[in-house]
Amino acid sequence: MPKLPALTSKKLLKMLAVAGFEVDHITGSHYILHRIKDDARVTVPFHRKDIPKGTLHTIMKSAGLL
């Protein structure tokens, strides 16, 4: 499996929007996204630094992108 790129929260939110996710609500500094067609839900931390690789892997796996 190829290495995951370093992504900021903003770039990841754009990727998830293309995959059909919409912002359900925001709690503090976390965006909770929801995809209606399969009832998938992911949480993206919105901080000013890159998302750690393990967190990115978990988010992408829960979103069905891996």
C-alpha positions, 0 to 999 in steps of 0.5 A: 500500500502506498504511503498516505500524503500529509493532509491538512484538515481543509484538504481532507474536508474537500476530499470527503465532500467529493466522496459524498460527505456533507457537514452534519455539525461542528463540535468545538474544533471537530467537523462531523460529516455524514453520507446519507446513502450508506449512513457513514459518519466520520469526524475530522479534527480541524486544527492548523497542522497536518493530520497525523498519519494514524488518524488520517488512515482511520478517517479514510478507512471509516469513510470507505476510501481505503 
